[in-house]
């Protein structure tokens, strides 16, 4: 594999991990009674 494939893989994995952390922190901070309003 060329070196840039490894760079793309690393960037992709780090990006996904960052998005997961952001979503997880959003979910944990949000009060539970607002979850039902978002589904509508």
C-alpha positions, 0 to 999 in steps of 0.5 A: 500500500502507498503511504497516503492510504495509511494517512487516509485510514488514520485520518478516517479512524481519528475522525470517526472516533472524534465524532463518536465522542462528540455524539456520546457527550451530547447524549449524556448531557441531554436531559432524558425528558427531551429525548422523546421530543426529538423523535417527533 
